[in-house]
């Protein structure tokens, strides 16, 4: 999974969208060194609540794997824990 700053995404938005659409590549957006959003491929056939929850879980697991290599792994790990807890409540 690729990590980019908000400014990088702004400068290369068309290329980012092509990579997401054509390569099914997900991108984590950061601002001030903290993850703020994620761009993921749109998959309309998977838009049932159960499939969305499973997709979120897979994305979080992928991000957790990425966090071990990430220079700000502690911040990312804390964010992932927060997200997991909020989704578990739903």
Protein Blocks (a to p, Z undefined) as FASTA:
>chain_A
ZZddfklmmmmmmmmmmmmmmnopacdddeehiafbdcddddfklmcfklmmmmmmmmmm
mmmmmmmmpmklmmmmmmmmmmmmmmmmZZ
